[in-house]
Amino acid sequence: MNAIYIEQVEAFPDTTITLTNGKKFVVQESVQEVIDLITDFYRQISVLRLPDGLGGLEHE
């Protein structure tokens, strides 16, 4: 899954990722794990320099 297309990450209680095209995926990882993976992705490709923690990503 390309993190660039992630619009929202929520717990329903299962972690659900909503993409910009409206598709939803239920994943095994916790919301925090998904946010950490997204943050790592952006750091690896050097698109953004994100601060430690959420890196500006919000979750519910």
Beta strands, then each sheet from edge to edge (+ up, - down):
strand 1: 6-11
strand 2: 15-19
strand 3: 24-27
sheet 1: 1+ 2- 3+
end
